[in-house]
Amino acid sequence: MHKNRVRTSSRYQPEPPPAPRACDVPSCDCAGEYRAPKARDRLNDYFWFCLDHVREYNKAWDFYAGMSEGEIERHLRYDTSWQRPTWPMGNWRVRENALRDEALRGYRFGDAGQRARAEEEAARRPPRTEEDAALETLDLQAPVDFVRIKARYRELVKLHHPDANGGDKQAEERLKLINQAYNALKAAYGP
């Protein structure tokens, strides 16, 4: 039985190592071992310098040279998300609706009669979203935070609990609606 042996050829010549890259400064004879970007818009295109020249280059390098303050601010903000588009996270729709409601409430009408008609129309209109209906069930108005929602929920549970009302079916049904509203608001505003 023969053992597997590594066969080597006496003709094998290893490839010579590549010649070192020269420093990109014309008067320098050292090896260019350190890279530095050529320009702000060409960050993957490099100069190759020796250690002394790359230090000089880095001291003089200013990425934002030639940009106005507004351009710098815009670039920094775009850079915080790695140059990718972003979207709001969480309950931004609820917050947007709350801000819109707050802005509309602060809007002044020309005369008191017009304002009263607008308020009556708003009262007749059905709630726009599930969150609005839930807020109405808990007798709250937007904008509201989760701490206030939780406190109001506790008040209503104590008030409408069947045990506190002698087993009343209407109180039980009202408590079911309160629980549903609280769960909807917890999903929208909760921690």
Legacy VTK file of the C-alpha trace (Angstrom):
# vtk DataFile Version 3.0
C-alpha trace
ASCII
DATASET POLYDATA
POINTS 191 float
0.000 0.000 0.000
1.299 3.430 -0.939
0.934 6.468 1.199
-0.346 9.608 -0.427
2.606 11.825 -0.905
2.664 15.416 -1.932
4.386 15.654 -5.234
6.433 18.698 -5.831
8.081 19.732 -8.988
11.552 21.069 -9.007
10.432 23.396 -11.774
7.978 25.291 -9.459
8.966 28.883 -9.034
6.856 31.051 -6.705
5.630 34.316 -8.182
7.726 37.247 -7.144
5.976 39.658 -4.789
4.477 42.698 -6.528
6.637 45.764 -6.647
5.717 48.282 -3.940
3.589 51.174 -5.097
5.466 54.473 -5.246
4.343 57.527 -3.296
2.201 59.843 -5.470
4.261 62.890 -4.500
6.604 63.314 -7.511
9.747 64.140 -5.511
9.319 61.212 -3.058
11.057 57.838 -3.537
9.297 56.053 -0.637
6.672 53.345 -0.982
3.039 54.529 -1.172
1.455 52.345 1.500
-1.307 54.674 2.710
-4.318 55.706 0.705
-6.195 59.014 0.800
-9.329 59.977 -1.164
-8.810 62.280 -4.118
-11.981 64.345 -3.708
-15.278 64.552 -1.822
-17.216 63.210 -4.800
-14.664 60.450 -5.554
-14.171 58.727 -2.209
-13.240 55.409 -3.856
-10.493 56.937 -5.985
-7.248 57.240 -3.995
-3.838 58.835 -3.852
-1.164 56.547 -2.420
1.315 58.243 -0.087
4.136 57.380 2.238
3.482 57.955 5.946
4.903 61.502 6.041
2.959 62.683 2.994
-0.341 61.078 4.045
-0.054 62.920 7.377
0.414 66.227 5.548
-2.492 65.465 3.225
-4.800 64.556 6.119
-3.984 67.773 7.989
-4.986 69.819 4.938
-8.036 67.680 3.988
-11.414 69.359 4.495
-14.368 67.307 3.314
-16.722 70.300 3.481
-14.441 72.793 1.695
-16.454 74.943 -0.704
-19.865 74.071 0.804
-22.240 76.573 2.377
-23.597 76.098 5.904
-26.948 74.947 4.508
-25.282 72.373 2.268
-23.192 71.095 5.169
-26.284 70.796 7.393
-28.218 69.009 4.641
-25.308 66.600 4.050
-24.984 65.836 7.773
-28.710 65.151 8.108
-28.643 62.901 5.037
-25.587 61.150 6.425
-27.295 60.238 9.715
-29.363 57.653 7.829
-26.489 56.394 5.672
-27.789 58.212 2.574
-30.995 56.180 2.543
-34.596 57.412 2.605
-36.337 57.170 5.962
-39.931 57.029 7.139
-41.425 57.847 10.524
-41.757 54.911 12.878
-44.450 54.130 15.384
-47.704 55.979 15.757
-46.970 58.857 13.394
-50.478 58.744 11.862
-52.064 59.194 15.265
-49.683 62.036 16.110
-50.347 63.659 12.741
-54.115 63.489 13.313
-53.678 64.919 16.805
-51.620 67.833 15.477
-54.175 68.479 12.738
-57.031 68.470 15.281
-55.095 70.826 17.535
-54.439 73.202 14.637
-58.080 73.176 13.581
-59.249 73.804 17.152
-57.036 76.887 17.334
-58.390 78.257 14.039
-60.494 81.379 14.562
-63.718 81.787 12.632
-64.961 85.183 11.463
-68.114 85.287 13.554
-69.497 83.302 16.485
-72.386 81.858 14.430
-70.023 80.395 11.852
-67.902 78.878 14.607
-70.971 77.355 16.287
-72.102 75.851 12.963
-68.650 74.353 12.419
-68.655 72.840 15.911
-72.118 71.347 15.360
-71.017 69.891 12.047
-67.929 68.390 13.684
-70.116 66.862 16.426
-72.460 65.263 13.842
-69.608 63.844 11.787
-68.655 60.234 12.641
-65.150 59.712 14.029
-62.507 59.513 11.307
-60.392 56.695 12.744
-60.534 53.903 15.249
-58.382 56.002 17.589
-60.834 58.910 17.394
-63.729 56.580 18.251
-61.748 55.119 21.148
-60.929 58.592 22.474
-64.614 59.481 22.255
-65.541 56.309 24.174
-63.152 57.288 26.972
-64.382 60.921 26.860
-60.947 62.235 25.860
-59.852 64.667 23.182
-56.660 64.607 21.119
-53.877 65.403 21.692
-53.461 63.117 24.668
-50.638 61.010 26.068
-50.758 57.421 27.241
-50.526 58.354 30.940
-53.778 60.341 30.650
-55.434 57.495 28.683
-54.480 54.969 31.349
-55.747 57.183 34.176
-59.068 57.773 32.414
-59.406 54.044 31.702
-58.961 53.216 35.396
-61.599 55.796 36.367
-64.129 54.380 33.925
-63.437 50.750 34.894
-64.129 51.570 38.550
-67.281 53.430 37.587
-68.743 50.864 35.148
-67.547 47.562 36.589
-70.490 45.122 37.037
-69.456 44.366 40.622
-69.746 48.059 41.475
-73.159 48.200 39.752
-74.780 45.090 41.198
-74.253 42.939 38.094
-75.977 45.404 35.739
-75.821 44.164 32.096
-75.651 47.697 30.680
-72.616 48.428 32.858
-71.027 45.194 31.633
-71.605 46.165 27.980
-70.236 49.638 28.622
-67.153 48.069 30.260
-66.599 45.920 27.143
-66.631 49.045 24.976
-64.223 50.768 27.371
-61.845 47.775 27.236
-61.936 47.717 23.431
-61.257 51.449 23.278
-58.394 51.146 25.749
-56.796 48.300 23.757
-57.046 50.335 20.547
-55.428 53.358 22.199
-52.799 51.192 23.870
-51.795 49.902 20.428
-51.651 53.439 19.050
-50.183 55.421 21.956
-48.820 52.778 24.308
-45.250 52.117 25.287
LINES 1 192
191 0 1 2 3 4 5 6 7 8 9 10 11 12 13 14 15 16 17 18 19 20 21 22 23 24 25 26 27 28 29 30 31 32 33 34 35 36 37 38 39 40 41 42 43 44 45 46 47 48 49 50 51 52 53 54 55 56 57 58 59 60 61 62 63 64 65 66 67 68 69 70 71 72 73 74 75 76 77 78 79 80 81 82 83 84 85 86 87 88 89 90 91 92 93 94 95 96 97 98 99 100 101 102 103 104 105 106 107 108 109 110 111 112 113 114 115 116 117 118 119 120 121 122 123 124 125 126 127 128 129 130 131 132 133 134 135 136 137 138 139 140 141 142 143 144 145 146 147 148 149 150 151 152 153 154 155 156 157 158 159 160 161 162 163 164 165 166 167 168 169 170 171 172 173 174 175 176 177 178 179 180 181 182 183 184 185 186 187 188 189 190
